[in-house]
């Protein structure tokens, strides 16, 4: 499952990678936004093993949305 969406002015790309040891899926995501005319991207890997690719993708999207809702990043000086 790959999720590309825009949430509160942020581009979110969440994907999942299959792990061989332990067996399962890991969520990886990138959140991008504009600040002072520059595009900034923050990357995350959730250090948790999910049983399905869909679960990992949904967890990545949920993490990114919560991160944004918690006020990160600071966009106060964006242009």
Secondary structure, DSSP 8 states (H G I E B T S, - for coil): --EEEEETTEEEEEEEEEEETTEEEEEEEEEEEEETTEEEEEEEE----BSSHHHHHHHHHHHHHHHHHTT-S--TT--
